[in-house]
Structures are given as C-alpha cells and as structure tokens.
Amino acid sequence: MRCRPEFWFVRSLAAFGLLFLPSLGHASDFEVTGLVSGVTDYRDRGISLSTQLPSFKSRADVSHSSGFFFGSSFNTVNDPNGGDIEFQPIAGYSRDIGIYFVEAGIEKTVIVGGTTGTFAEGFVTLGADVGLAVARLRVLWSPNDIQPGSRDNVYVEARADGQVPNTQLVIRLRAGYESLSLGGDKVDWELTLSHAFGPIDLAVSYTDSTVSELAGQDGGATGIFSIRYFF
C-alpha cells in the first residue's frame, strides 16, 4: 500500500537521518547559510502563488562536509483556499564529481491555513559547473495520492546560469515541463538578469507559461523584480 505523502516524507527524512548520523563530525564540518528576500510576484513554475502581489521569503540551510544537507523556507502566499504561508522543509545529499555534480532528496510543501493541504516531492539534479557558467537538469516527482483518479505529478526543469566576464551580472535561462497530477500538462520559462552588490542581489525577470491560470492562480506573462540578502 502506498504511503500518504506526509508519511512518505517523514519516513524518507528518517532514513536520511540514519545514514547521516555515522558521518557526523566536528562543528567545523557544518556550514549554515540563509537568505531573506522580497519579490513583486511570487511565481513557482510559472504560476503566481501570491495573486500577483508582493511576497516575502526567508530560508536557512545546513550542509555537512559528507554531502548531506537539510533546510527550510517560508514564503508568504495568497492561496485561493485560504492559506497565507508556504512552508517547505527539505533534506538531501549532494556530491561533486570533477566539474559535475549530482543532488537528490525530498521536499515537502505545507500551505499553512486554508484547505489546500500538503504534498511531498522527491528530486534528482544533474549539473555541470565550468566556472562562469552552470547548467543543470532537475526532475521532481510527487506520488499519486491527491485523490482517486489522479496521477503522479512530474516536473522536469532545465536551467543555465552564465556570469558576464569581469562583472557581477548573471544571466539565467530556465524552462520547465510539468505533467499535472489532475490531468493535462504545461510548459513554463523564465529569463532573469541579476547583479550582486556584496551580500545583496537585485534581479529582474520575465516569466510566462502555456496556461493563463491554474487552480485559480495566474500563469500569464509578467515581469518581476526581486531583492535578496544572503548571509
């Protein structure tokens, strides 16, 4: 019998923890990073989760020299079913192999308030880092447990980041294809220009998708401005 997503996430997280414990070392083996940000429209896979209104985010991550990592983020949303906070815990393992890297893990999304509920996704990322450019391919999968007759939700994303030589300007191209759990599919894409000023990053983006709306949330073309502070 297939686990409900929330139990699947907890069991998987526990398995990660059991693998992780034998490799624990000194405090110097850990790295803690985080960010706070604001954006004029919070888009996820081309869909507005803030009803085209400003949104704020905080995120913290802990990584270990063994390759294991975990973290969580909070985003303000305006969910049509009444939710106002999106909470996303994540755990996984990453490894560098020369210029290549691989990452795998699980992430759970919880909409606090309202009736949207929760879901969990497993993900695998393959990428290459050649200095001024980083390319990656990511696949996310969520089990078919939403309601009878639904199917697994699969999202495939390709992304390339390139830094303009001798500047802090970064150009990002991203495109994704999603096979939706309740039927149908969509494609979304995004072009972003960002510039770092020390720990502060300013960015402008243009994003669009092949659906005008999804579950009452806008999926049309729009421009977005964001500011992020890393620590």
Contacts in CASP RR format, 6 or more apart in sequence:
PFRMAT RR
TARGET T0000
AUTHOR 0000-0000-0000
METHOD contacts of the structure
MODEL  1
MRCRPEFWFVRSLAAFGLLFLPSLGHASDFEVTGLVSGVTDYRDRGISLS
TQLPSFKSRADVSHSSGFFFGSSFNTVNDPNGGDIEFQPIAGYSRDIGIY
FVEAGIEKTVIVGGTTGTFAEGFVTLGADVGLAVARLRVLWSPNDIQPGS
RDNVYVEARADGQVPNTQLVIRLRAGYESLSLGGDKVDWELTLSHAFGPI
DLAVSYTDSTVSELAGQDGGATGIFSIRYFF
2 8 0 8 1.000
2 143 0 8 1.000
2 144 0 8 1.000
2 145 0 8 1.000
3 11 0 8 1.000
3 143 0 8 1.000
3 145 0 8 1.000
4 145 0 8 1.000
5 108 0 8 1.000
5 118 0 8 1.000
5 119 0 8 1.000
5 120 0 8 1.000
5 142 0 8 1.000
5 143 0 8 1.000
5 145 0 8 1.000
6 108 0 8 1.000
6 118 0 8 1.000
6 120 0 8 1.000
8 120 0 8 1.000
8 143 0 8 1.000
9 106 0 8 1.000
9 108 0 8 1.000
9 120 0 8 1.000
12 91 0 8 1.000
12 105 0 8 1.000
12 106 0 8 1.000
12 120 0 8 1.000
13 89 0 8 1.000
13 91 0 8 1.000
13 106 0 8 1.000
16 68 0 8 1.000
16 70 0 8 1.000
16 91 0 8 1.000
16 92 0 8 1.000
16 93 0 8 1.000
16 105 0 8 1.000
16 106 0 8 1.000
17 68 0 8 1.000
17 91 0 8 1.000
19 68 0 8 1.000
20 64 0 8 1.000
20 66 0 8 1.000
20 68 0 8 1.000
23 64 0 8 1.000
23 66 0 8 1.000
23 68 0 8 1.000
24 64 0 8 1.000
29 64 0 8 1.000
29 65 0 8 1.000
29 66 0 8 1.000
30 62 0 8 1.000
30 63 0 8 1.000
30 64 0 8 1.000
30 65 0 8 1.000
31 62 0 8 1.000
31 63 0 8 1.000
31 64 0 8 1.000
32 60 0 8 1.000
32 61 0 8 1.000
32 62 0 8 1.000
33 60 0 8 1.000
33 61 0 8 1.000
33 63 0 8 1.000
33 230 0 8 1.000
33 231 0 8 1.000
34 58 0 8 1.000
34 59 0 8 1.000
34 60 0 8 1.000
34 61 0 8 1.000
34 230 0 8 1.000
34 231 0 8 1.000
35 57 0 8 1.000
35 58 0 8 1.000
35 59 0 8 1.000
35 228 0 8 1.000
35 229 0 8 1.000
35 230 0 8 1.000
35 231 0 8 1.000
36 56 0 8 1.000
36 57 0 8 1.000
36 58 0 8 1.000
36 59 0 8 1.000
36 228 0 8 1.000
36 229 0 8 1.000
37 56 0 8 1.000
37 57 0 8 1.000
37 58 0 8 1.000
37 226 0 8 1.000
37 227 0 8 1.000
37 228 0 8 1.000
37 229 0 8 1.000
38 54 0 8 1.000
38 55 0 8 1.000
38 56 0 8 1.000
38 57 0 8 1.000
38 226 0 8 1.000
38 227 0 8 1.000
38 228 0 8 1.000
39 54 0 8 1.000
39 55 0 8 1.000
39 56 0 8 1.000
39 57 0 8 1.000
39 224 0 8 1.000
39 225 0 8 1.000
39 226 0 8 1.000
39 227 0 8 1.000
40 54 0 8 1.000
40 223 0 8 1.000
40 224 0 8 1.000
40 225 0 8 1.000
40 226 0 8 1.000
41 48 0 8 1.000
41 50 0 8 1.000
41 52 0 8 1.000
41 53 0 8 1.000
41 54 0 8 1.000
41 55 0 8 1.000
41 222 0 8 1.000
41 223 0 8 1.000
41 224 0 8 1.000
42 48 0 8 1.000
42 49 0 8 1.000
42 50 0 8 1.000
42 55 0 8 1.000
42 57 0 8 1.000
42 75 0 8 1.000
42 76 0 8 1.000
42 77 0 8 1.000
43 49 0 8 1.000
43 190 0 8 1.000
43 207 0 8 1.000
43 219 0 8 1.000
43 222 0 8 1.000
43 224 0 8 1.000
45 155 0 8 1.000
45 176 0 8 1.000
45 178 0 8 1.000
45 186 0 8 1.000
45 188 0 8 1.000
45 209 0 8 1.000
46 188 0 8 1.000
46 190 0 8 1.000
46 207 0 8 1.000
46 208 0 8 1.000
46 209 0 8 1.000
46 219 0 8 1.000
46 220 0 8 1.000
47 188 0 8 1.000
47 209 0 8 1.000
47 211 0 8 1.000
47 214 0 8 1.000
47 217 0 8 1.000
47 218 0 8 1.000
47 219 0 8 1.000
48 217 0 8 1.000
48 218 0 8 1.000
48 219 0 8 1.000
48 222 0 8 1.000
49 55 0 8 1.000
49 75 0 8 1.000
49 77 0 8 1.000
49 78 0 8 1.000
49 79 0 8 1.000
49 86 0 8 1.000
49 217 0 8 1.000
50 76 0 8 1.000
50 77 0 8 1.000
50 78 0 8 1.000
51 78 0 8 1.000
51 217 0 8 1.000
51 218 0 8 1.000
52 218 0 8 1.000
52 222 0 8 1.000
53 78 0 8 1.000
55 75 0 8 1.000
55 76 0 8 1.000
55 77 0 8 1.000
56 75 0 8 1.000
56 76 0 8 1.000
57 73 0 8 1.000
57 74 0 8 1.000
57 75 0 8 1.000
57 76 0 8 1.000
58 73 0 8 1.000
58 74 0 8 1.000
59 71 0 8 1.000
59 72 0 8 1.000
59 73 0 8 1.000
59 74 0 8 1.000
60 71 0 8 1.000
60 72 0 8 1.000
60 73 0 8 1.000
61 69 0 8 1.000
61 70 0 8 1.000
61 71 0 8 1.000
61 90 0 8 1.000
62 69 0 8 1.000
62 70 0 8 1.000
62 71 0 8 1.000
63 69 0 8 1.000
63 94 0 8 1.000
67 93 0 8 1.000
67 94 0 8 1.000
67 95 0 8 1.000
68 91 0 8 1.000
68 92 0 8 1.000
68 93 0 8 1.000
69 90 0 8 1.000
69 91 0 8 1.000
69 92 0 8 1.000
69 93 0 8 1.000
69 94 0 8 1.000
70 89 0 8 1.000
70 90 0 8 1.000
70 91 0 8 1.000
70 92 0 8 1.000
71 89 0 8 1.000
71 90 0 8 1.000
71 91 0 8 1.000
72 87 0 8 1.000
72 88 0 8 1.000
72 89 0 8 1.000
72 90 0 8 1.000
73 87 0 8 1.000
73 88 0 8 1.000
73 90 0 8 1.000
74 85 0 8 1.000
74 86 0 8 1.000
74 87 0 8 1.000
74 88 0 8 1.000
75 85 0 8 1.000
75 86 0 8 1.000
75 88 0 8 1.000
76 84 0 8 1.000
76 85 0 8 1.000
76 86 0 8 1.000
77 83 0 8 1.000
77 84 0 8 1.000
77 85 0 8 1.000
77 86 0 8 1.000
77 111 0 8 1.000
78 84 0 8 1.000
79 86 0 8 1.000
79 111 0 8 1.000
79 113 0 8 1.000
79 114 0 8 1.000
79 116 0 8 1.000
80 215 0 8 1.000
80 216 0 8 1.000
80 217 0 8 1.000
81 111 0 8 1.000
81 114 0 8 1.000
81 115 0 8 1.000
81 116 0 8 1.000
82 113 0 8 1.000
82 114 0 8 1.000
82 115 0 8 1.000
82 116 0 8 1.000
83 111 0 8 1.000
83 112 0 8 1.000
83 113 0 8 1.000
83 114 0 8 1.000
83 116 0 8 1.000
84 112 0 8 1.000
84 113 0 8 1.000
85 111 0 8 1.000
85 112 0 8 1.000
85 113 0 8 1.000
86 109 0 8 1.000
86 110 0 8 1.000
86 111 0 8 1.000
86 112 0 8 1.000
87 109 0 8 1.000
87 110 0 8 1.000
87 111 0 8 1.000
87 112 0 8 1.000
88 107 0 8 1.000
88 108 0 8 1.000
88 109 0 8 1.000
88 110 0 8 1.000
89 107 0 8 1.000
89 108 0 8 1.000
90 105 0 8 1.000
90 106 0 8 1.000
90 107 0 8 1.000
90 108 0 8 1.000
91 105 0 8 1.000
91 106 0 8 1.000
92 103 0 8 1.000
92 104 0 8 1.000
92 105 0 8 1.000
92 106 0 8 1.000
93 103 0 8 1.000
93 104 0 8 1.000
93 105 0 8 1.000
94 101 0 8 1.000
94 102 0 8 1.000
94 103 0 8 1.000
94 104 0 8 1.000
95 101 0 8 1.000
95 102 0 8 1.000
95 103 0 8 1.000
99 128 0 8 1.000
99 129 0 8 1.000
99 130 0 8 1.000
100 126 0 8 1.000
100 127 0 8 1.000
100 128 0 8 1.000
100 129 0 8 1.000
101 125 0 8 1.000
101 126 0 8 1.000
101 127 0 8 1.000
101 128 0 8 1.000
101 129 0 8 1.000
102 124 0 8 1.000
102 125 0 8 1.000
102 126 0 8 1.000
102 127 0 8 1.000
103 123 0 8 1.000
103 124 0 8 1.000
103 125 0 8 1.000
104 122 0 8 1.000
104 123 0 8 1.000
104 124 0 8 1.000
104 125 0 8 1.000
105 122 0 8 1.000
105 123 0 8 1.000
105 124 0 8 1.000
106 120 0 8 1.000
106 121 0 8 1.000
106 122 0 8 1.000
106 123 0 8 1.000
107 120 0 8 1.000
107 121 0 8 1.000
107 122 0 8 1.000
107 123 0 8 1.000
107 140 0 8 1.000
108 118 0 8 1.000
108 119 0 8 1.000
108 120 0 8 1.000
108 121 0 8 1.000
109 118 0 8 1.000
109 119 0 8 1.000
109 120 0 8 1.000
109 121 0 8 1.000
110 117 0 8 1.000
110 118 0 8 1.000
111 117 0 8 1.000
111 118 0 8 1.000
119 142 0 8 1.000
119 146 0 8 1.000
119 153 0 8 1.000
120 142 0 8 1.000
120 143 0 8 1.000
121 140 0 8 1.000
121 141 0 8 1.000
121 142 0 8 1.000
121 153 0 8 1.000
121 155 0 8 1.000
122 140 0 8 1.000
122 141 0 8 1.000
122 142 0 8 1.000
123 138 0 8 1.000
123 139 0 8 1.000
123 140 0 8 1.000
123 141 0 8 1.000
124 138 0 8 1.000
124 139 0 8 1.000
125 136 0 8 1.000
125 137 0 8 1.000
125 138 0 8 1.000
125 139 0 8 1.000
126 136 0 8 1.000
126 137 0 8 1.000
126 138 0 8 1.000
127 134 0 8 1.000
127 135 0 8 1.000
127 136 0 8 1.000
127 137 0 8 1.000
128 134 0 8 1.000
128 135 0 8 1.000
128 136 0 8 1.000
131 163 0 8 1.000
132 162 0 8 1.000
132 163 0 8 1.000
132 165 0 8 1.000
133 160 0 8 1.000
133 161 0 8 1.000
133 162 0 8 1.000
133 163 0 8 1.000
134 160 0 8 1.000
134 161 0 8 1.000
134 162 0 8 1.000
135 158 0 8 1.000
135 159 0 8 1.000
135 160 0 8 1.000
135 161 0 8 1.000
136 158 0 8 1.000
136 159 0 8 1.000
136 160 0 8 1.000
137 156 0 8 1.000
137 157 0 8 1.000
137 158 0 8 1.000
137 159 0 8 1.000
138 156 0 8 1.000
138 157 0 8 1.000
138 158 0 8 1.000
138 159 0 8 1.000
139 154 0 8 1.000
139 155 0 8 1.000
139 156 0 8 1.000
139 157 0 8 1.000
140 154 0 8 1.000
140 155 0 8 1.000
140 156 0 8 1.000
140 157 0 8 1.000
141 152 0 8 1.000
141 153 0 8 1.000
141 154 0 8 1.000
141 155 0 8 1.000
142 152 0 8 1.000
142 153 0 8 1.000
142 154 0 8 1.000
142 181 0 8 1.000
143 152 0 8 1.000
144 150 0 8 1.000
144 151 0 8 1.000
144 152 0 8 1.000
144 153 0 8 1.000
144 181 0 8 1.000
146 181 0 8 1.000
146 182 0 8 1.000
147 182 0 8 1.000
150 181 0 8 1.000
150 182 0 8 1.000
150 183 0 8 1.000
151 179 0 8 1.000
151 181 0 8 1.000
151 183 0 8 1.000
152 179 0 8 1.000
152 181 0 8 1.000
153 178 0 8 1.000
153 179 0 8 1.000
153 180 0 8 1.000
153 181 0 8 1.000
154 178 0 8 1.000
154 179 0 8 1.000
155 176 0 8 1.000
155 177 0 8 1.000
155 178 0 8 1.000
155 179 0 8 1.000
156 176 0 8 1.000
156 177 0 8 1.000
156 178 0 8 1.000
157 174 0 8 1.000
157 175 0 8 1.000
157 176 0 8 1.000
158 174 0 8 1.000
158 175 0 8 1.000
158 176 0 8 1.000
159 172 0 8 1.000
159 173 0 8 1.000
159 174 0 8 1.000
159 175 0 8 1.000
160 172 0 8 1.000
160 173 0 8 1.000
160 174 0 8 1.000
161 170 0 8 1.000
161 171 0 8 1.000
161 172 0 8 1.000
162 170 0 8 1.000
162 171 0 8 1.000
162 172 0 8 1.000
163 169 0 8 1.000
163 170 0 8 1.000
163 171 0 8 1.000
164 170 0 8 1.000
164 171 0 8 1.000
167 195 0 8 1.000
168 195 0 8 1.000
168 196 0 8 1.000
168 197 0 8 1.000
169 193 0 8 1.000
169 194 0 8 1.000
169 195 0 8 1.000
170 192 0 8 1.000
170 193 0 8 1.000
170 194 0 8 1.000
170 195 0 8 1.000
170 196 0 8 1.000
171 191 0 8 1.000
171 192 0 8 1.000
171 193 0 8 1.000
172 190 0 8 1.000
172 191 0 8 1.000
172 192 0 8 1.000
172 193 0 8 1.000
172 194 0 8 1.000
173 189 0 8 1.000
173 190 0 8 1.000
173 191 0 8 1.000
174 189 0 8 1.000
174 190 0 8 1.000
174 191 0 8 1.000
174 192 0 8 1.000
175 187 0 8 1.000
175 188 0 8 1.000
175 189 0 8 1.000
175 190 0 8 1.000
176 187 0 8 1.000
176 188 0 8 1.000
176 189 0 8 1.000
177 185 0 8 1.000
177 186 0 8 1.000
177 187 0 8 1.000
178 185 0 8 1.000
178 186 0 8 1.000
178 187 0 8 1.000
178 188 0 8 1.000
179 185 0 8 1.000
180 186 0 8 1.000
180 214 0 8 1.000
186 209 0 8 1.000
186 210 0 8 1.000
186 211 0 8 1.000
186 214 0 8 1.000
187 209 0 8 1.000
187 210 0 8 1.000
188 207 0 8 1.000
188 208 0 8 1.000
188 209 0 8 1.000
188 210 0 8 1.000
188 219 0 8 1.000
189 207 0 8 1.000
189 208 0 8 1.000
189 209 0 8 1.000
190 205 0 8 1.000
190 206 0 8 1.000
190 207 0 8 1.000
190 208 0 8 1.000
191 205 0 8 1.000
191 206 0 8 1.000
191 207 0 8 1.000
192 203 0 8 1.000
192 204 0 8 1.000
192 205 0 8 1.000
192 206 0 8 1.000
193 203 0 8 1.000
193 204 0 8 1.000
193 205 0 8 1.000
194 201 0 8 1.000
194 202 0 8 1.000
194 203 0 8 1.000
194 204 0 8 1.000
195 201 0 8 1.000
195 202 0 8 1.000
195 203 0 8 1.000
199 229 0 8 1.000
199 230 0 8 1.000
199 231 0 8 1.000
200 227 0 8 1.000
200 228 0 8 1.000
200 229 0 8 1.000
200 230 0 8 1.000
201 227 0 8 1.000
201 228 0 8 1.000
201 229 0 8 1.000
201 230 0 8 1.000
202 225 0 8 1.000
202 226 0 8 1.000
202 227 0 8 1.000
203 225 0 8 1.000
203 226 0 8 1.000
203 227 0 8 1.000
203 228 0 8 1.000
204 223 0 8 1.000
204 224 0 8 1.000
204 225 0 8 1.000
204 226 0 8 1.000
205 223 0 8 1.000
205 224 0 8 1.000
205 225 0 8 1.000
205 226 0 8 1.000
206 221 0 8 1.000
206 222 0 8 1.000
206 223 0 8 1.000
206 224 0 8 1.000
207 221 0 8 1.000
207 222 0 8 1.000
207 223 0 8 1.000
207 224 0 8 1.000
208 219 0 8 1.000
208 220 0 8 1.000
208 221 0 8 1.000
208 222 0 8 1.000
209 219 0 8 1.000
209 220 0 8 1.000
211 219 0 8 1.000
211 220 0 8 1.000
212 218 0 8 1.000
212 219 0 8 1.000
212 220 0 8 1.000
213 219 0 8 1.000
213 220 0 8 1.000
END
